[in-house]
Amino acid sequence: MAVLVLVEHAGGTADDISRQAATLARGYAEAAGQPLEAVLFGPDAGGAAQGLGALGVSAAYVAVHDGLTAFAPQAWGRAIAELVESHSPEAVIAPGSDRATEAMAHAAAIADLPFAANCIEAAPGDPAEVTRLRWGGSLLEQARVHGATKLLTVAPHVVEAAPAAAPGQTVVSEFTPALTDADLVVRVAERTQTDAGGGVSLADAKVVVSGGRGTGSAEGFAPVEALAAALGGAVGCSRAVTIAGWRPHTDQVGQTGTKIAPEIYIPCGISGATQHMAGCKGAKRILAINTDAEAPIVANADYAVIGDLHEVLPAITAEIEKARGG
């Protein structure tokens, strides 16, 4: 038996939330007295697998199939279910990304196994004991997961990624899952590059400045964009803004948008509904700018400025430019 972790990757390296998932999975495996293994999909999976020894992964299984050159949720789920059947792992643990969560749901349905999402702690046993985020992170639930193999996802940006104390070599092997046409009905057909505000990705940005209903209009985002540019950050927004059509959904921070983990998050004119807070829980610091001192976002912030964003943001941007001699 082993503990299996699903690893997503980009550019031949495991992504941040996969490293977080692997860290939790490694602790789970050590407590169970089992080795940690991994499963990977897609182009460059073999290259990404080679670097997993630093995370304590002893073996990696790379799924190879003509239908797996792009993300196909049911096909991923089928492949994971096949590994469960052939290797009987103690648990399968995955990052809490949209893609991995969907694939794990398919795997659970195909293999008829229990699935617990958004875990922040997990201890092996029969049943396993897990702590997971519920209701957009406003509630911590302690639960027991029964089953020969437990399927879990790890809430993004809650577990700190850490290398293994004793890194080793990863033995990489390929396998070809038995996929049907039905497994490949839904798959990514095309990718469109979005404008990431000067090349800074919302998910990866160290600074994110977001605007909410308080911006007043699409044009009202000008001071938000100016501050983000001055700080070398990305522009985000609330769900209310995307509903109003002021910004695209790709800019949305929240439970149904992008989950971010910047060094500092600056929400401006955003009330701070539970769904929005679920998306920015990973932020190291929050500086809220709002006219309402009683807004939930202010209560959740490390720092707050009570005032009109259209007056406050230009003043901050001007001081930054003055400090830089601009």
C-alpha positions as a Markdown table, in Angstrom:
| # | Residue | x | y | z |
|---|---|---|---|---|
| 1 | Met | 0.0 | 0.0 | 0.0 |
| 2 | Ala | 1.0 | 3.7 | -0.4 |
| 3 | Val | -0.4 | 7.2 | -0.3 |
| 4 | Leu | -1.0 | 8.6 | -3.8 |
| 5 | Val | -0.9 | 12.3 | -4.6 |
| 6 | Leu | -2.2 | 13.9 | -7.8 |
| 7 | Val | 0.3 | 16.4 | -9.0 |
| 8 | Glu | -0.5 | 19.2 | -11.5 |
| 9 | His | 2.4 | 20.9 | -13.2 |
| 10 | Ala | 3.4 | 23.7 | -15.5 |
| 11 | Gly | 6.7 | 24.0 | -17.4 |
| 12 | Gly | 7.9 | 20.7 | -16.1 |
| 13 | Thr | 7.5 | 21.5 | -12.4 |
| 14 | Ala | 4.8 | 20.8 | -9.8 |
| 15 | Asp | 2.7 | 23.9 | -9.2 |
| 16 | Asp | 2.3 | 25.6 | -5.9 |
| 17 | Ile | -0.9 | 24.0 | -4.7 |
| 18 | Ser | 0.3 | 20.5 | -5.8 |
| 19 | Arg | 3.4 | 21.0 | -3.6 |
| 20 | Gln | 1.0 | 22.0 | -0.8 |
| 21 | Ala | -1.0 | 18.8 | -1.3 |
| 22 | Ala | 2.1 | 16.7 | -1.5 |
| 23 | Thr | 3.2 | 18.2 | 1.9 |
| 24 | Leu | 0.0 | 17.1 | 3.6 |
| 25 | Ala | 0.1 | 13.8 | 1.8 |
| 26 | Arg | 3.6 | 13.1 | 2.9 |
| 27 | Gly | 2.6 | 13.7 | 6.6 |
| 28 | Tyr | -0.3 | 11.4 | 6.1 |
| 29 | Ala | 1.9 | 8.7 | 4.5 |
| 30 | Glu | 4.5 | 9.0 | 7.3 |
| 31 | Ala | 1.8 | 8.6 | 10.0 |
| 32 | Ala | 0.5 | 5.6 | 8.1 |
| 33 | Gly | 3.9 | 4.1 | 7.7 |
| 34 | Gln | 3.5 | 4.0 | 3.9 |
| 35 | Pro | 5.5 | 5.4 | 1.0 |
| 36 | Leu | 4.3 | 8.5 | -0.9 |
| 37 | Glu | 3.7 | 8.1 | -4.6 |
| 38 | Ala | 2.3 | 10.4 | -7.3 |
| 39 | Val | 0.2 | 10.3 | -10.5 |
| 40 | Leu | 0.6 | 12.9 | -13.3 |
| 41 | Phe | -1.1 | 13.7 | -16.5 |
| 42 | Gly | -0.4 | 15.7 | -19.7 |
| 43 | Pro | 2.6 | 16.9 | -21.6 |
| 44 | Asp | 5.9 | 17.3 | -19.6 |
| 45 | Ala | 4.5 | 15.0 | -16.9 |
| 46 | Gly | 7.6 | 12.8 | -17.0 |
| 47 | Gly | 9.8 | 15.8 | -16.5 |
| 48 | Ala | 7.8 | 17.1 | -13.6 |
| 49 | Ala | 7.8 | 13.6 | -12.1 |
| 50 | Gln | 11.6 | 13.6 | -12.0 |
| 51 | Gly | 11.7 | 16.5 | -9.6 |
| 52 | Leu | 9.3 | 15.0 | -7.0 |
| 53 | Gly | 12.0 | 13.4 | -5.0 |
| 54 | Ala | 12.5 | 16.7 | -3.2 |
| 55 | Leu | 8.9 | 16.3 | -1.9 |
| 56 | Gly | 9.5 | 12.8 | -0.7 |
| 57 | Val | 7.8 | 11.0 | -3.6 |
| 58 | Ser | 9.3 | 7.6 | -4.1 |
| 59 | Ala | 7.4 | 6.5 | -7.2 |
| 60 | Ala | 5.4 | 8.4 | -9.9 |
| 61 | Tyr | 2.9 | 7.1 | -12.4 |
| 62 | Val | 2.6 | 9.0 | -15.6 |
| 63 | Ala | -0.6 | 8.5 | -17.6 |
| 64 | Val | 0.1 | 8.1 | -21.3 |
| 65 | His | -2.8 | 8.2 | -23.8 |
| 66 | Asp | -3.6 | 10.0 | -27.0 |
| 67 | Gly | -6.7 | 11.4 | -25.3 |
| 68 | Leu | -4.7 | 12.9 | -22.4 |
| 69 | Thr | -2.8 | 15.6 | -24.2 |
| 70 | Ala | -5.3 | 18.1 | -22.7 |
| 71 | Phe | -7.4 | 18.0 | -19.5 |
| 72 | Ala | -10.3 | 15.6 | -19.6 |
| 73 | Pro | -11.9 | 15.3 | -16.2 |
| 74 | Gln | -13.6 | 11.9 | -16.5 |
| 75 | Ala | -10.5 | 10.4 | -18.2 |
| 76 | Trp | -8.4 | 11.6 | -15.3 |
| 77 | Gly | -10.9 | 10.1 | -12.9 |
| 78 | Arg | -10.9 | 6.8 | -14.8 |
| 79 | Ala | -7.1 | 6.7 | -14.7 |
| 80 | Ile | -7.1 | 7.4 | -10.9 |
| 81 | Ala | -9.7 | 4.7 | -10.3 |
| 82 | Glu | -7.6 | 2.2 | -12.2 |
| 83 | Leu | -4.6 | 3.0 | -10.1 |
| 84 | Val | -6.8 | 2.5 | -7.0 |
| 85 | Glu | -7.9 | -0.9 | -8.2 |
| 86 | Ser | -4.4 | -2.1 | -9.2 |
| 87 | His | -2.4 | -0.5 | -6.3 |
| 88 | Ser | -4.9 | -0.3 | -3.4 |
| 89 | Pro | -3.5 | 3.0 | -1.9 |
| 90 | Glu | -4.3 | 4.0 | 1.6 |
| 91 | Ala | -5.5 | 7.3 | 0.2 |
| 92 | Val | -5.4 | 9.5 | -2.9 |
| 93 | Ile | -4.8 | 13.1 | -2.1 |
| 94 | Ala | -5.0 | 16.0 | -4.6 |
| 95 | Pro | -4.7 | 19.8 | -4.7 |
| 96 | Gly | -8.0 | 21.6 | -4.3 |
| 97 | Ser | -7.9 | 23.2 | -7.8 |
| 98 | Asp | -11.0 | 23.2 | -10.0 |
| 99 | Arg | -9.4 | 20.6 | -12.3 |
| 100 | Ala | -8.2 | 18.2 | -9.6 |
| 101 | Thr | -11.4 | 18.5 | -7.6 |
| 102 | Glu | -13.5 | 17.6 | -10.7 |
| 103 | Ala | -11.2 | 14.7 | -11.6 |
| 104 | Met | -11.4 | 13.3 | -8.0 |
| 105 | Ala | -15.2 | 13.5 | -8.0 |
| 106 | His | -15.2 | 11.4 | -11.1 |
| 107 | Ala | -12.7 | 8.9 | -9.6 |
| 108 | Ala | -14.9 | 8.6 | -6.4 |
| 109 | Ala | -18.0 | 7.9 | -8.5 |
| 110 | Ile | -16.2 | 5.4 | -10.7 |
| 111 | Ala | -14.5 | 3.5 | -7.9 |
| 112 | Asp | -17.5 | 4.0 | -5.4 |
| 113 | Leu | -15.2 | 5.5 | -2.8 |
| 114 | Pro | -15.7 | 8.3 | -0.2 |
| 115 | Phe | -14.4 | 11.8 | -1.1 |
| 116 | Ala | -13.7 | 14.7 | 1.3 |
| 117 | Ala | -12.9 | 18.1 | -0.3 |
| 118 | Asn | -11.1 | 21.1 | 1.1 |
| 119 | Cys | -9.1 | 19.3 | 3.8 |
| 120 | Ile | -6.6 | 21.2 | 5.9 |
| 121 | Glu | -5.6 | 18.3 | 8.1 |
| 122 | Ala | -5.8 | 14.6 | 7.8 |
| 123 | Ala | -4.8 | 11.6 | 9.9 |
| 124 | Pro | -4.8 | 8.0 | 8.6 |
| 125 | Gly | -6.8 | 5.2 | 10.2 |
| 126 | Asp | -10.0 | 3.4 | 9.7 |
| 127 | Pro | -11.8 | 5.7 | 9.6 |
| 128 | Ala | -9.4 | 8.6 | 8.7 |
| 129 | Glu | -9.9 | 11.8 | 10.6 |
| 130 | Val | -10.0 | 15.0 | 8.6 |
| 131 | Thr | -10.5 | 18.7 | 9.2 |
| 132 | Arg | -11.9 | 20.6 | 6.3 |
| 133 | Leu | -13.2 | 24.0 | 5.3 |
| 134 | Arg | -16.9 | 24.4 | 4.8 |
| 135 | Trp | -19.2 | 27.3 | 3.9 |
| 136 | Gly | -16.5 | 29.2 | 2.1 |
| 137 | Gly | -14.1 | 28.8 | 4.9 |
| 138 | Ser | -16.4 | 30.2 | 7.6 |
| 139 | Leu | -16.7 | 26.8 | 9.3 |
| 140 | Leu | -14.1 | 24.1 | 10.2 |
| 141 | Glu | -15.6 | 20.6 | 10.1 |
| 142 | Gln | -14.1 | 17.6 | 11.8 |
| 143 | Ala | -15.1 | 14.4 | 10.0 |
| 144 | Arg | -14.4 | 10.7 | 9.7 |
| 145 | Val | -13.8 | 9.1 | 6.3 |
| 146 | His | -14.6 | 5.4 | 6.0 |
| 147 | Gly | -13.3 | 3.3 | 3.1 |
| 148 | Ala | -10.5 | 1.1 | 1.9 |
| 149 | Thr | -9.1 | 4.0 | 0.0 |
| 150 | Lys | -9.9 | 7.6 | 1.0 |
| 151 | Leu | -10.0 | 10.4 | -1.6 |
| 152 | Leu | -9.2 | 13.9 | -0.3 |
| 153 | Thr | -8.4 | 17.3 | -1.8 |
| 154 | Val | -6.4 | 19.9 | 0.1 |
| 155 | Ala | -7.7 | 23.4 | 0.4 |
| 156 | Pro | -5.4 | 25.8 | -1.5 |
| 157 | His | -3.0 | 28.1 | 0.3 |
| 158 | Val | -3.7 | 26.7 | 3.8 |
| 159 | Val | -1.0 | 24.0 | 4.1 |
| 160 | Glu | 2.5 | 25.5 | 3.7 |
| 161 | Ala | 4.5 | 23.6 | 1.0 |
| 162 | Ala | 7.7 | 22.1 | 2.5 |
| 163 | Pro | 10.5 | 19.8 | 1.1 |
| 164 | Ala | 11.0 | 16.4 | 2.6 |
| 165 | Ala | 13.5 | 16.1 | 5.4 |
| 166 | Ala | 15.3 | 13.3 | 3.5 |
| 167 | Pro | 14.8 | 13.9 | -0.3 |
| 168 | Gly | 15.3 | 10.9 | -2.5 |
| 169 | Gln | 15.0 | 9.7 | -6.1 |
| 170 | Thr | 11.6 | 9.2 | -7.8 |
| 171 | Val | 11.1 | 6.0 | -9.9 |
| 172 | Val | 9.0 | 7.1 | -12.8 |
| 173 | Ser | 6.9 | 4.6 | -14.8 |
| 174 | Glu | 4.2 | 5.1 | -17.5 |
| 175 | Phe | 0.8 | 3.5 | -17.7 |
| 176 | Thr | -1.9 | 3.6 | -20.3 |
| 177 | Pro | -5.4 | 3.8 | -18.8 |
| 178 | Ala | -8.3 | 2.0 | -20.5 |
| 179 | Leu | -10.3 | 4.9 | -21.7 |
| 180 | Thr | -13.5 | 4.9 | -23.7 |
| 181 | Asp | -14.9 | 7.5 | -26.0 |
| 182 | Ala | -17.3 | 8.5 | -23.2 |
| 183 | Asp | -14.4 | 9.3 | -20.9 |
| 184 | Leu | -13.2 | 11.9 | -23.5 |
| 185 | Val | -16.5 | 13.6 | -24.3 |
| 186 | Val | -15.5 | 16.5 | -22.1 |
| 187 | Arg | -12.0 | 17.8 | -22.6 |
| 188 | Val | -10.1 | 21.1 | -23.1 |
| 189 | Ala | -10.2 | 21.9 | -26.8 |
| 190 | Glu | -8.5 | 25.3 | -26.8 |
| 191 | Arg | -6.7 | 27.7 | -24.5 |
| 192 | Thr | -7.0 | 31.5 | -24.8 |
| 193 | Gln | -4.4 | 33.7 | -23.2 |
| 194 | Thr | -6.0 | 36.5 | -21.2 |
| 195 | Asp | -4.5 | 39.9 | -20.5 |
| 196 | Ala | -2.9 | 39.5 | -17.1 |
| 197 | Gly | -2.3 | 43.2 | -16.5 |
| 198 | Gly | 1.3 | 43.5 | -17.6 |
| 199 | Gly | 2.0 | 39.8 | -17.5 |
| 200 | Val | 1.2 | 39.3 | -13.8 |
| 201 | Ser | -1.1 | 36.4 | -13.2 |
| 202 | Leu | -3.9 | 36.9 | -10.6 |
| 203 | Ala | -3.2 | 33.5 | -9.0 |
| 204 | Asp | 0.6 | 34.1 | -8.8 |
| 205 | Ala | 0.8 | 37.8 | -8.1 |
| 206 | Lys | 2.6 | 38.9 | -4.9 |
| 207 | Val | 0.3 | 42.0 | -4.8 |
| 208 | Val | -3.4 | 42.0 | -5.8 |
| 209 | Val | -5.5 | 45.2 | -5.8 |
| 210 | Ser | -9.3 | 44.5 | -6.2 |
| 211 | Gly | -12.3 | 46.7 | -6.8 |
| 212 | Gly | -15.9 | 46.0 | -5.8 |
| 213 | Arg | -19.2 | 47.6 | -6.2 |
| 214 | Gly | -17.7 | 50.7 | -4.6 |
| 215 | Thr | -15.8 | 51.5 | -7.8 |
| 216 | Gly | -19.1 | 52.6 | -9.3 |
| 217 | Ser | -18.5 | 51.6 | -12.9 |
| 218 | Ala | -16.0 | 50.0 | -15.3 |
| 219 | Glu | -14.3 | 53.4 | -15.6 |
| 220 | Gly | -14.1 | 53.6 | -11.8 |
| 221 | Phe | -11.4 | 50.9 | -11.9 |
| 222 | Ala | -8.9 | 53.4 | -13.2 |
| 223 | Pro | -7.4 | 54.2 | -9.7 |
| 224 | Val | -7.4 | 50.4 | -8.9 |
| 225 | Glu | -5.4 | 49.7 | -12.1 |
| 226 | Ala | -3.0 | 52.6 | -11.4 |
| 227 | Leu | -2.2 | 51.3 | -7.9 |
| 228 | Ala | -1.8 | 47.8 | -9.1 |
| 229 | Ala | 0.6 | 49.0 | -11.8 |
| 230 | Ala | 2.6 | 51.1 | -9.4 |
| 231 | Leu | 3.0 | 48.0 | -7.1 |
| 232 | Gly | 3.7 | 45.6 | -9.9 |
| 233 | Gly | 0.6 | 43.7 | -9.0 |
| 234 | Ala | -2.5 | 42.2 | -10.6 |
| 235 | Val | -6.1 | 43.6 | -10.7 |
| 236 | Gly | -8.9 | 41.6 | -9.2 |
| 237 | Cys | -12.6 | 42.2 | -8.5 |
| 238 | Ser | -15.6 | 41.0 | -6.6 |
| 239 | Arg | -18.4 | 38.8 | -8.0 |
| 240 | Ala | -20.8 | 41.8 | -8.0 |
| 241 | Val | -18.4 | 43.5 | -10.5 |
| 242 | Thr | -18.4 | 40.6 | -12.9 |
| 243 | Ile | -22.2 | 40.3 | -12.7 |
| 244 | Ala | -22.4 | 44.0 | -13.6 |
| 245 | Gly | -20.2 | 43.4 | -16.6 |
| 246 | Trp | -17.5 | 45.8 | -15.5 |
| 247 | Arg | -14.7 | 43.2 | -15.4 |
| 248 | Pro | -14.3 | 39.7 | -16.9 |
| 249 | His | -14.8 | 36.6 | -14.7 |
| 250 | Thr | -11.1 | 35.9 | -15.0 |
| 251 | Asp | -10.5 | 38.8 | -12.7 |
| 252 | Gln | -12.9 | 37.6 | -10.0 |
| 253 | Val | -11.4 | 36.7 | -6.6 |
| 254 | Gly | -13.6 | 34.4 | -4.6 |
| 255 | Gln | -15.0 | 30.9 | -4.0 |
| 256 | Thr | -16.3 | 30.8 | -7.6 |
| 257 | Gly | -13.4 | 32.8 | -9.0 |
| 258 | Thr | -9.6 | 32.7 | -8.5 |
| 259 | Lys | -8.2 | 31.8 | -5.1 |
| 260 | Ile | -5.2 | 34.0 | -4.4 |
| 261 | Ala | -2.3 | 34.0 | -2.0 |
| 262 | Pro | -0.4 | 37.3 | -2.4 |
| 263 | Glu | 2.0 | 38.9 | 0.1 |
| 264 | Ile | -0.6 | 41.7 | 0.3 |
| 265 | Tyr | -4.2 | 42.0 | -0.8 |
| 266 | Ile | -5.8 | 45.4 | -1.2 |
| 267 | Pro | -9.6 | 45.1 | -1.6 |
| 268 | Cys | -11.2 | 48.5 | -2.4 |
| 269 | Gly | -14.9 | 49.1 | -2.1 |
| 270 | Ile | -15.6 | 45.4 | -1.4 |
| 271 | Ser | -18.0 | 44.5 | 1.4 |
| 272 | Gly | -16.3 | 41.1 | 2.1 |
| 273 | Ala | -19.0 | 38.5 | 1.7 |
| 274 | Thr | -18.1 | 34.9 | 2.8 |
| 275 | Gln | -17.6 | 33.8 | -0.8 |
| 276 | His | -15.1 | 36.6 | -1.5 |
| 277 | Met | -13.2 | 35.9 | 1.8 |
| 278 | Ala | -12.9 | 32.2 | 0.7 |
| 279 | Gly | -10.9 | 33.4 | -2.3 |
| 280 | Cys | -8.4 | 35.6 | -0.4 |
| 281 | Lys | -7.8 | 33.5 | 2.7 |
| 282 | Gly | -4.3 | 32.7 | 1.5 |
| 283 | Ala | -3.3 | 36.4 | 1.5 |
| 284 | Lys | -0.4 | 37.1 | 4.0 |
| 285 | Arg | -1.8 | 40.6 | 4.8 |
| 286 | Ile | -5.0 | 42.4 | 3.9 |
| 287 | Leu | -5.3 | 46.2 | 3.6 |
| 288 | Ala | -9.0 | 47.1 | 3.2 |
| 289 | Ile | -10.1 | 50.4 | 1.8 |
| 290 | Asn | -13.8 | 51.1 | 2.4 |
| 291 | Thr | -16.2 | 53.8 | 3.3 |
| 292 | Asp | -18.0 | 51.5 | 5.7 |
| 293 | Ala | -16.1 | 50.9 | 9.0 |
| 294 | Glu | -18.5 | 48.1 | 9.8 |
| 295 | Ala | -18.0 | 46.1 | 6.5 |
| 296 | Pro | -17.0 | 42.5 | 7.0 |
| 297 | Ile | -13.9 | 43.0 | 4.9 |
| 298 | Val | -12.7 | 45.6 | 7.5 |
| 299 | Ala | -13.2 | 43.1 | 10.4 |
| 300 | Asn | -11.1 | 40.5 | 8.4 |
| 301 | Ala | -8.3 | 42.9 | 7.5 |
| 302 | Asp | -4.9 | 43.4 | 9.1 |
| 303 | Tyr | -5.1 | 47.1 | 8.2 |
| 304 | Ala | -7.9 | 49.4 | 7.0 |
| 305 | Val | -8.4 | 52.8 | 5.6 |
| 306 | Ile | -11.9 | 54.2 | 6.0 |
| 307 | Gly | -12.5 | 56.5 | 3.0 |
| 308 | Asp | -13.5 | 56.8 | -0.6 |
| 309 | Leu | -11.3 | 54.6 | -2.8 |
| 310 | His | -11.4 | 57.3 | -5.5 |
| 311 | Glu | -9.6 | 59.7 | -3.1 |
| 312 | Val | -7.5 | 57.2 | -1.2 |
| 313 | Leu | -6.0 | 55.2 | -4.1 |
| 314 | Pro | -4.7 | 58.2 | -6.1 |
| 315 | Ala | -3.1 | 59.5 | -3.0 |
| 316 | Ile | -1.3 | 56.2 | -2.3 |
| 317 | Thr | -0.2 | 55.9 | -5.9 |
| 318 | Ala | 1.1 | 59.5 | -5.9 |
| 319 | Glu | 3.2 | 58.8 | -2.7 |
| 320 | Ile | 4.6 | 55.6 | -4.3 |
| 321 | Glu | 5.6 | 57.5 | -7.4 |
| 322 | Lys | 7.1 | 60.3 | -5.3 |
| 323 | Ala | 9.1 | 57.8 | -3.2 |
| 324 | Arg | 10.5 | 56.4 | -6.5 |
| 325 | Gly | 11.4 | 59.9 | -7.8 |
| 326 | Gly | 8.6 | 59.6 | -10.5 |
